[in-house]
């Protein structure tokens, strides 16, 4: 019987919160392939999602941490990597959120600050903290940006979100250039709206969503051996 390339590997997935969200599906996809998945969220929901995977006979651990707290994230990264010989094979950074800020001239600076924190700062702190362990494994990072920030995307009325998600593209470029000599890859997925419980509630069912399973398949593939020579790229899902 073929062995999964993820058997015995350690994978970190951020943004594994409530049920019906993308992080839950990505974490499950890695766990079903044999990885030990570390589910991270700022609330206790990650613990519940990890417990659900364990109940199915899979390997998962939940952690609650504020991803904008640099030292807390660094400490958690050390704890996780220590349990795997200092190695983390993949980090899927899905933490974030959407918010309309309105026209720039009328926008609320607090909305701007929140979007930067939950989308850009969280991704930066995750990368900063986990690079040493991912480097030790010659592993991969995948971030989730948005199709809105790509050429021709509509960003009117959501400049704060677009700026935050646009920052992820530059983070990917920087990581790819800096870590290529160490065998670390960094890429991003840029979906249109994903079929999550939150989006269904706010946008309704009559939309051509990217399915959570499609996102998960792409993230897993980008972290795996088939994309071992691909780094610094942004893949649109529409």
C-alpha positions as CSV (number, residue, x, y, z in Angstrom):
1,X,0.0,0.0,0.0
2,X,1.3,3.4,-0.9
3,X,2.5,5.6,2.0
4,X,1.3,9.2,2.2
5,X,4.0,11.8,2.0
6,X,2.4,13.4,5.1
7,X,2.7,10.3,7.3
8,X,4.5,11.4,10.5
9,X,4.9,15.0,9.3
10,X,3.9,18.1,11.4
11,X,1.6,20.7,9.9
12,X,0.5,24.0,11.4
13,X,-2.9,25.5,10.3
14,X,-4.0,28.9,11.6
15,X,-7.5,30.1,11.5
16,X,-9.0,26.8,12.5
17,X,-12.0,28.3,14.3
18,X,-15.7,27.6,14.2
19,X,-17.2,24.8,12.1
20,X,-18.0,25.5,8.5
21,X,-14.9,27.6,7.9
22,X,-12.0,27.0,5.6
23,X,-9.4,26.3,8.3
24,X,-11.4,23.3,9.6
25,X,-11.4,21.8,6.1
26,X,-7.7,22.4,5.5
27,X,-6.8,20.9,8.9
28,X,-8.9,17.8,8.2
29,X,-7.3,17.3,4.7
30,X,-3.8,17.2,6.2
31,X,-4.9,15.0,9.1
32,X,-6.5,12.5,6.8
33,X,-3.2,12.2,4.9
34,X,-1.4,11.2,8.1
35,X,0.0,14.5,9.3
36,X,-0.1,15.6,12.9
37,X,-2.0,18.9,12.6
38,X,-1.6,21.8,15.0
39,X,-4.8,23.8,14.9
40,X,-4.4,27.4,15.9
41,X,-7.0,30.1,16.6
42,X,-7.3,33.0,18.9
43,X,-10.2,31.4,20.7
44,X,-10.8,27.9,22.1
45,X,-12.5,26.7,18.9
46,X,-9.2,25.3,17.7
47,X,-9.2,22.9,20.6
48,X,-12.7,21.7,19.7
49,X,-11.8,21.2,16.0
50,X,-8.7,19.2,17.0
51,X,-10.7,17.1,19.4
52,X,-13.1,16.2,16.6
53,X,-10.2,15.0,14.5
54,X,-8.7,13.0,17.3
55,X,-12.2,11.4,17.8
56,X,-11.9,10.1,14.2
57,X,-8.5,8.5,15.0
58,X,-6.5,11.3,13.4
59,X,-3.6,13.2,15.0
60,X,-4.3,16.8,15.9
61,X,-3.6,19.3,18.7
62,X,-5.4,22.6,19.4
63,X,-3.8,25.8,20.6
64,X,-5.3,29.2,21.4
65,X,-3.1,32.2,20.7
66,X,-3.4,35.8,19.6
67,X,-1.5,35.9,16.3
68,X,-0.8,39.6,16.7
69,X,1.2,38.9,19.9
70,X,4.7,38.3,18.5
71,X,6.2,36.8,21.6
72,X,3.2,34.5,22.3
73,X,3.4,33.2,18.7
74,X,7.2,32.7,18.9
75,X,6.8,30.8,22.2
76,X,4.1,28.6,20.7
77,X,6.2,27.9,17.6
78,X,9.0,26.7,19.8
79,X,6.7,24.4,21.8
80,X,5.3,22.8,18.6
81,X,8.6,22.4,16.9
82,X,10.2,20.9,20.0
83,X,7.7,18.1,19.9
84,X,8.8,17.2,16.4
85,X,12.6,17.5,16.7
86,X,12.7,21.1,15.8
87,X,11.0,20.5,12.4
88,X,7.7,21.7,11.0
89,X,6.9,20.5,7.5
90,X,4.2,22.9,6.4
91,X,2.4,26.0,7.7
92,X,-0.9,26.9,6.2
93,X,-1.8,30.5,7.3
94,X,-5.5,30.9,7.0
95,X,-6.2,33.3,9.8
96,X,-7.9,36.5,8.8
97,X,-11.2,38.0,8.0
98,X,-13.2,40.3,5.7
99,X,-14.6,43.7,6.5
100,X,-16.0,46.5,4.4
101,X,-14.4,49.9,5.2
102,X,-16.4,52.1,2.8
103,X,-14.9,54.8,0.6
104,X,-11.5,55.8,1.7
105,X,-12.6,59.4,2.5
106,X,-15.3,58.2,4.8
107,X,-13.6,55.1,6.2
108,X,-13.2,54.3,9.9
109,X,-9.5,54.0,10.9
110,X,-10.5,51.4,13.5
111,X,-11.7,49.1,10.7
112,X,-8.4,49.7,8.9
113,X,-6.4,48.8,12.0
114,X,-8.4,45.6,12.5
115,X,-8.1,44.5,8.9
116,X,-4.3,45.0,9.0
117,X,-4.1,43.2,12.3
118,X,-6.1,40.1,11.5
119,X,-4.9,39.6,7.9
120,X,-1.4,41.1,7.6
121,X,0.1,41.2,11.1
122,X,-1.2,37.7,11.9
123,X,0.5,36.3,8.7
124,X,3.8,38.2,9.4
125,X,4.0,37.0,13.0
126,X,3.3,33.4,11.9
127,X,6.0,33.5,9.3
128,X,8.5,35.1,11.6
129,X,7.9,32.6,14.3
130,X,7.8,29.4,12.3
131,X,10.6,30.0,9.7
132,X,13.3,28.3,11.8
133,X,11.4,25.1,12.1
134,X,10.2,25.1,8.5
135,X,13.7,25.7,7.4
136,X,14.9,22.7,9.4
137,X,12.4,20.5,7.5
138,X,12.9,22.1,4.1
139,X,9.2,22.7,4.2
140,X,6.6,25.1,2.9
141,X,4.4,28.1,3.7
142,X,1.0,28.8,2.1
143,X,-0.9,32.0,2.7
144,X,-4.4,32.9,1.7
145,X,-4.8,36.3,0.1
146,X,-7.7,37.3,-2.1
147,X,-8.5,37.5,-5.8
148,X,-9.6,41.1,-5.2
149,X,-6.0,42.2,-4.9
150,X,-4.9,40.8,-8.2
151,X,-5.0,42.8,-11.5
152,X,-8.5,44.1,-12.3
153,X,-9.9,43.1,-8.9
154,X,-12.7,45.2,-7.4
155,X,-11.4,46.9,-4.2
156,X,-13.7,50.0,-4.0
157,X,-15.3,50.2,-0.6
158,X,-12.9,47.7,1.0
159,X,-9.5,49.4,0.8
160,X,-8.5,48.2,4.3
161,X,-9.1,44.6,3.5
162,X,-7.4,44.9,0.1
163,X,-4.4,46.6,1.6
164,X,-4.1,43.9,4.2
165,X,-4.4,41.0,1.8
166,X,-2.1,42.8,-0.7
167,X,0.5,42.8,2.0
168,X,0.5,39.0,2.0
169,X,1.6,38.9,-1.6
170,X,4.7,40.9,-0.6
171,X,5.3,38.7,2.4
172,X,5.3,35.7,0.1
173,X,7.8,37.3,-2.3
174,X,10.1,38.2,0.6
175,X,9.9,34.8,2.1
176,X,10.5,33.1,-1.2
177,X,13.6,35.1,-2.0
178,X,15.0,34.9,1.5
179,X,14.4,31.3,2.2
180,X,15.0,29.7,-1.2
181,X,18.6,29.0,-0.3
182,X,17.4,27.1,2.8
183,X,15.0,24.9,0.8
184,X,11.9,26.7,2.1
185,X,9.0,27.5,-0.3
186,X,6.3,30.2,0.1
187,X,3.3,30.6,-2.0
188,X,-0.2,32.0,-1.8
189,X,-3.7,31.1,-2.9
190,X,-6.0,34.0,-4.0
191,X,-9.6,32.8,-4.0
192,X,-12.8,34.7,-4.7
193,X,-15.3,34.1,-2.0
194,X,-15.1,30.7,-0.3
195,X,-18.2,28.8,0.6
196,X,-18.0,29.2,4.3
197,X,-20.7,29.4,6.9
198,X,-19.9,33.1,7.4
199,X,-20.1,33.9,3.7
200,X,-23.3,32.0,3.2
201,X,-24.9,33.9,6.0
202,X,-23.8,37.3,4.6
203,X,-23.8,36.7,0.9
204,X,-26.4,34.0,0.4
205,X,-26.2,30.8,-1.7
206,X,-26.5,32.4,-5.1
207,X,-22.8,33.0,-5.7
208,X,-20.1,31.1,-7.6
209,X,-18.1,30.2,-4.5
210,X,-14.8,28.4,-4.3
211,X,-15.6,25.3,-2.3
212,X,-13.7,24.7,0.9
213,X,-12.5,21.3,-0.3
214,X,-11.1,22.9,-3.5
215,X,-9.1,25.3,-1.3
216,X,-7.9,22.5,0.9
217,X,-6.7,20.4,-2.1
218,X,-4.8,23.4,-3.5
219,X,-3.1,24.2,-0.2
220,X,-2.1,20.6,0.4
221,X,-0.7,20.3,-3.1
222,X,1.3,23.5,-2.8
223,X,2.9,22.1,0.4
224,X,3.6,18.7,-1.1
225,X,6.3,17.2,-3.3
226,X,4.5,17.9,-6.6
227,X,5.3,21.6,-6.1
228,X,8.8,21.2,-4.7
229,X,10.3,23.6,-7.2
230,X,7.5,26.3,-7.0
231,X,7.9,29.3,-4.8
232,X,7.0,33.0,-4.7
233,X,3.8,32.4,-6.7
234,X,0.1,33.5,-6.2
235,X,-2.5,31.1,-7.5
236,X,-6.0,32.5,-8.2
237,X,-9.0,30.3,-7.4
238,X,-12.2,31.5,-9.0
